[in-house]
């Protein structure tokens, strides 16, 4: 289950294991207009999201995340285009 907190409202939906949120949003298989994204390649940082729950199940940040997010990584920020969650995840972009 992936939950996005946006505008004080919680939106949740099941996501197949190993799916990428940005890719699914781009092909209209992830119906939430609340996920901000652009390039999908870790260059623009538009999909940067703060992980509120489930971070312990995510892999270590890759070089693109380290370069784009810097010190924000320590605050729980990740690039959604670089992740393929396999466990429940709660995020916000606010």
C-alpha positions as CSV (number, residue, x, y, z in Angstrom):
1,X,0.0,0.0,0.0
2,X,1.3,3.5,-0.9
3,X,-0.1,6.5,0.9
4,X,0.4,10.1,-0.2
5,X,-0.4,12.9,2.1
6,X,-1.3,16.0,0.1
7,X,-3.2,19.1,1.2
8,X,-4.1,17.6,4.5
9,X,-5.8,14.6,2.9
10,X,-4.5,11.0,2.8
11,X,-4.7,9.0,-0.5
12,X,-3.9,5.3,-0.4
13,X,-3.8,2.6,-3.0
14,X,-2.3,-0.9,-3.4
15,X,0.7,-0.9,-5.7
16,X,2.1,-4.1,-7.2
17,X,5.5,-5.0,-5.6
18,X,8.4,-3.6,-7.4
19,X,6.5,-0.9,-9.2
20,X,7.9,2.6,-9.7
21,X,5.4,5.4,-8.7
22,X,6.6,7.8,-11.4
23,X,6.6,5.3,-14.2
24,X,3.1,4.2,-13.2
25,X,1.9,7.8,-13.0
26,X,3.4,8.5,-16.4
27,X,1.5,5.6,-18.0
28,X,-1.7,6.5,-16.1
29,X,-1.7,3.3,-14.1
30,X,-1.3,5.2,-10.8
31,X,-4.4,7.5,-10.7
32,X,-3.3,10.1,-8.1
33,X,-2.7,13.6,-9.5
34,X,-1.1,14.4,-6.2
35,X,2.3,12.9,-7.1
36,X,4.5,15.6,-8.6
37,X,7.0,14.4,-11.1
38,X,8.7,15.4,-14.3
39,X,11.7,13.7,-15.9
40,X,11.6,10.3,-14.2
41,X,15.4,10.0,-14.4
42,X,16.6,11.5,-11.1
43,X,17.7,14.8,-12.8
44,X,15.1,17.4,-11.9
45,X,14.1,16.4,-8.3
46,X,10.4,17.2,-8.9
47,X,9.4,13.9,-7.4
48,X,11.3,14.4,-4.2
49,X,9.2,13.2,-1.3
50,X,9.6,12.9,2.4
51,X,9.1,9.3,3.5
52,X,7.0,9.3,6.7
53,X,6.7,5.5,7.1
54,X,8.4,2.5,5.5
55,X,11.8,4.0,4.9
56,X,13.4,1.0,6.6
57,X,12.4,-1.2,3.7
58,X,13.9,1.1,1.0
59,X,17.4,0.6,-0.4
60,X,20.3,3.0,0.3
61,X,20.1,6.2,-1.7
62,X,21.8,5.9,-5.1
63,X,24.3,8.5,-6.5
64,X,21.5,10.4,-8.2
65,X,19.6,10.8,-4.9
66,X,22.8,11.8,-3.0
67,X,23.6,14.4,-5.7
68,X,20.1,15.9,-6.0
69,X,19.0,15.7,-2.4
70,X,22.2,16.2,-0.4
71,X,21.5,17.0,3.3
72,X,17.7,16.4,2.8
73,X,18.4,12.7,2.7
74,X,19.0,12.8,6.5
75,X,15.5,14.4,6.8
76,X,13.9,11.4,5.0
77,X,13.6,12.8,1.5
78,X,13.9,10.4,-1.5
79,X,13.4,10.6,-5.2
80,X,10.3,8.5,-6.1
81,X,11.6,7.9,-9.6
82,X,14.5,6.0,-8.2
83,X,12.5,3.7,-6.0
84,X,10.6,0.4,-6.5
85,X,8.8,-0.1,-3.2
86,X,8.1,-3.6,-2.0
87,X,6.5,-2.7,1.3
88,X,4.0,-0.2,2.6
89,X,5.1,3.4,2.1
90,X,3.8,6.7,3.3
91,X,5.1,9.9,1.7
92,X,4.4,13.6,1.4
93,X,5.7,16.2,-1.0
94,X,4.6,19.1,1.1
